[in-house]
């Protein structure tokens, strides 16, 4: 006989109190309490209630849907045989919350299930063709902020001495195959969604810095710290998906349609001065396919 799962939830407004209580109960020694909860650690609801945390309990009947809103903390307990399915989805109103949550996870070095950068860029590309003004208005500010951060970090790395760069899927043609030395090697044929920063676990979609000899990946922010600590860019190479012109073009297109104006009237230019261009360098380009985000990686959930 199928059992009816019991679901326990803590409302979003209890976040700060929950973090302190869990940190104290588990004696986390500096690790945030909420981060400990993400490591499959369970705490009795009665204990949380004794500490003044609001805990709600509901029993899901067969055929019922349970909607879990962003920011809530949810745990399910099955006392027997149970079959259920979880579907994740997001509304336009979630985008701002998801963007800030993505930054928070990066600061806490917690691996995200999907790339927020990729989600924003794929929405911008798809919805700009459909002229979905409501959604484009929601993401336009996020897209500009993401662009500004990306361009600033690229410029800071360039000023720190990182001059070696290439686009995803291009070849290093510094060496000629017939000269008896190494053959040209192909850079990062895999999707960037498979590449995480080894320091903060950030999914690198727009760009990354690769330590060539060790096959180690850094996001731009962590790469800058690495360069500052080691006082050298030796062995590092920046890989990027879009150049500044392409990023600015997409921002202008989204911003213009969101405002109901022509793209020429929309200020989509990056506020950062691009680094001086280096001499021409021949590269053979290989097209890299962009895989779609699977449906189970979306932010909100229905069970």
C-alpha positions, -999 to +999 in steps of 0.1 A: +000+000+000+015+034-010+024+056+019+015+093+021+047+114+024+049+140+052+065+173+042+081+197+066+089+233+056+104+264+071+093+298+056+118+321+039+115+348+066+131+323+091+163+321+070+186+341+093+173+325+125+175+290+109+211+296+099+222+305+134+203+277+151+216+250+127+251+264+130+249+261+168+233+227+169+258+211+145+288+230+159+298+238+123+330+256+132+326+285+108+306+267+082+272+285+076+243+265+090+223+266+058+253+251+039+253+222+064+217+215+057+226+211+020+248+181+029+219+157+035+219+164+073+185+161+090+174+178+122+142+168+140+114+193+135+107+192+172+142+204+179+138+233+155+105+242+171+121+242+206+146+267+192+118+291+181+119+282+144+085+280+126+081+246+111+050+236+090+039+200+084+016+187+057+007+153+044+005+149+007-025+128-004-025+108-036-031+130-066-023+162-048+003+188-059+026+206-035+041+239-047+074+249-031+081+286-034+116+301-037+134+307-004+116+280+016+134+251+032+116+218+025+122+182+036+101+151+027+098+120+048+084+088+033+073+061+058+068+035+031+064+028-006+060+061-025+062+072-061+064+109-069+077+133-095+092+168-091+090+194-119+110+226-116+098+258-133+103+296-130+082+327-136+096+360-149+093+374-113+118+347-102+146+359-124+158+387-100+158+363-071+175+336-090+202+360-102+210+371-066+208+335-054+234+325-080+258+352-068+252+340-032+260+304-041+292+315-059+304+334-028+297+304-006+315+281-031+284+259-035+279+242-069+248+254-088+227+228-106+227+250-138+243+282-151+223+314-145+245+330-172+234+304-197+197+307-187+198+345-192+216+344-225+193+316-239+162+335-228+175+367-243+183+350-276+150+332-278+126+358-265+141+387-285+129+370-316+094+366-302+094+402-289+083+392-255+084+427-240+074+416-204+101+390-200+128+411-218+121+440-195+127+417-165+160+404-178+174+435-194+189+450-162+203+415-152+218+411-186+235+445-185+248+438-150+262+405-161+278+421-191+294+449-170+309+423-145+322+402-174+339+430-192+353+445-160+369+412-150+383+406-185+399+440-184+413+435-150+429+402-160+443+418-191+458+446-170+472+420-147+492+405-176+469+378-190+473+383-227+467+348-240+431+342-251+410+322-275+373+315-282+358+281-273+365+255-299+394+273-316+428+258-322+462+269-311+480+274-344+513+287-330+529+254-339+529+240-374+522+202-375+552+195-399+579+212-378+585+181-357+571+197-326+537+193-309+506+191-330+480+220-328+456+212-300+419+218-298+407+239-269+377+228-248+355+210-273+332+201-244+304+223-234+314+249-209+285+236-187+308+207-180+335+230-167+334+243-131+358+267-114+380+245-091+378+272-064+342+284-062+324+256-082+310+283-106+297+269-139+317+288-165+295+297-195+306+331-208+343+326-201+369+308-181+407+308-175+424+275-181+457+264-166+471+247-197+495+222-182+472+211-153+439+212-171+425+233-143+396+258-148+391+291-130+362+316-133+375+351-141+371+363-105+391+334-090+416+336-118+423+372-109+430+362-072+452+334-085+473+358-105+475+383-077+487+356-053+512+340-076+524+373-092+524+355-126+501+346-155+524+319-168+505+288-181+471+306-181+448+311-210+414+329-211+387+311-231+355+330-240+323+322-258+313+357-270+335+387-277+326+422-264+309+433-296+286+402-296+277+407-259+270+444-265+249+437-295+227+412-276+223+437-247+213+465-272+188+442-289+171+431-256+172+466-241+157+482-272+128+457-275+122+458-237+118+496-239+097+494-271+124+515-290+148+508-318+181+493-308+199+524-321+183+544-293+192+519-266+225+524-247+239+489-248+276+497-249+299+484-223+311+511-199+346+495-199+373+504-224+384+473-243+421+464-241+442+473-271+439+447-299+469+425-306+482+416-340+462+393-363+463+356-354+450+329-376+427+304-360+405+276-373+371+278-357+350+248-348+314+254-341+303+244-306+267+234-301+247+248-272+228+221-254+194+231-239+189+232-202+171+201-191+137+207-175+147+193-142+172+221-135+147+249-134+143+268-101+109+264-085+093+230-080+060+212-080+058+177-066 
